[in-house]
Amino acid sequence: MSGPYVVRGSVSLPEAELMWRFSRSSGPGGQHVNTTDSRVELRFDLAGTEALPPVWKERALARLADRLVDGVVSVRASEHRSQWRNRETAAVRLAALLAEASAPPPRPRRATRIPRGINERRLREKKQRGDTKRGRSGRDWG
C-alpha cells in the first residue's frame, strides 16, 4: 500500500482498522479472472473508530446512515485486473467518501432582494417588446 490514506488535514485512516476481503472479479481479464481474487471489498468500522474526531464521526454517521451495516461502511473495487490497483482504488474511494461525509455543512444562503430599479427596467423592456410585436400585426394596414 502507498502509505496512510488522508481523509482531510492531518487525519488519516489507520491501516489496522481497515478490513480487506478479496474475491473473484467479473471485470476485464479473460481467463485470468477465473484464477485470481482481484475484486476488493474494503470495510471500515465507522462507529467504533477512534481515528476520526468526534464531531467528524457524528457527521459521517448521520450522512452515511443508509450505507452503514452495524456501523461499518463498505467500499468495493473491481475495475482493474490487478488486486493491488483495486486495493489502491478502494482505499482512495473510502478516504474520499469519509472526507465528503465528515465535511462541515455549507453556510446557509442569505436571501437577497432584487433592487426595485432592476425590476422596473425588466418590466419596461417587456412592455416595449410586446408593443413591438403588437405593431407587427397587419390590422391597421388598410
N, C-alpha and C positions, 0 to 999 in steps of 0.2 A: 504494500500500500504506500501511497505517496504522502506519508505524514498525517498529522491531525487535520480533520475537516472543520474549518472555521465556520461557525454559524453566523456570528456578527461580532465585530470588535475583537476582544481577547477571549471570547467564549468559543470553545471547540468541543466536538464530540469525542468523548474518551473511547479509545479502542476497546477497552474492557467491557463497556456497556453495549456494544454492537453485537447482535446475534445474527450470524450468517447461516443461510441454508442454500444448498445447491441442488439443482435438478436438471433433467434433460430439457433442452430448449427446442422450440419448434421453429426457430428462426433460420437464417441462411447457413449453409454449410454442407449441404448434400449428405453423404453417408457419415460424415464426421459428426453430425448432430446426434446420430444414434449411439455414439460411443462415449461422448463426453458430457459431463454435467456443467454446462456453460450458463444456464439460467441462474440468476442470483436473486435471492429474496433477503432483504436486509430488514431486521426488526430492531426497534429501539423502544425501551420501556420509558415512555414519557412521564407516566405517573410516578414512577419510582426513582427517577434520576435526581442526582444532586449536582449535575454539571451545569444546569441552567439556573439563572437567578429566579427566585420565587415568583416575581412579577411576570417574567417571560413565560415561566412554566404555566401559570394560571391562564395567560392569554392563549398560549398554544393549546392547552387542554380544552378551552372553550371553543376555539376556532376549528380544531380538528376533531371535535366530538363525534362527527359522523364517520370518520375514518378509523377511529380507535377501537380496538378489541381488547377489553380488560386493561385499558391504559397503555396499550402497546401500538405504536404506529408501524406500518409495514410498507416497504417500497420494493418493487420488482424491476429487474432489468434483464432483457434478453436480446437487445439489438445487435450485439457483436458476437462474433464467433468465439472469441476468447473469454474465458471466465475472468481473467484479470481485468480486461477492459469493462466487462459488465459489473465487476466489483467497484471499479472507479466510478462508473456511471451511477450506480445505485447510491453510493456514499455521497456524491456531489448532489444528487437529486434530494436525498434526505436532508442534507445541510441546508439546501435552498428552501425546502418545504418548511423546516423549522424556523429559518430566518424570516420567511414571509409570515408565518403564523404567530411569531412572537414579537413582530414589529408593533410599535405603538400605533394606536388608532389615528387616522388623519385628523387634522384640525377641523373643527366644524366650519361650514361655509357661512360667511357673514352675508346676509341678504342686502342687496343694494337696490336703490331706486333708480329708475330711468329718469334723467332730467326732463323737465317739462318742455324745454325748448326742442329737444330731440324728438319727443313725441309729436309736438305740434308740427315740426318740419315734415315728419313722416306722413302725417295726415294731410298736410298741404300738398305734398308731392303726389299722394294717392288721388286727391281730388283733381289735380292738374292732369294726371294721366287719364283719369276717367273722362274728363272734358275732351281731351284729345281724341279718345276713342269714340265718344259720342259724336264728335264733329265729323267723323268719317262716314257716318250713315248718310245715305242719299236722300233723306226725307225732304230737305228744303231745296232740292235742285230743280225744280220746275219742270 
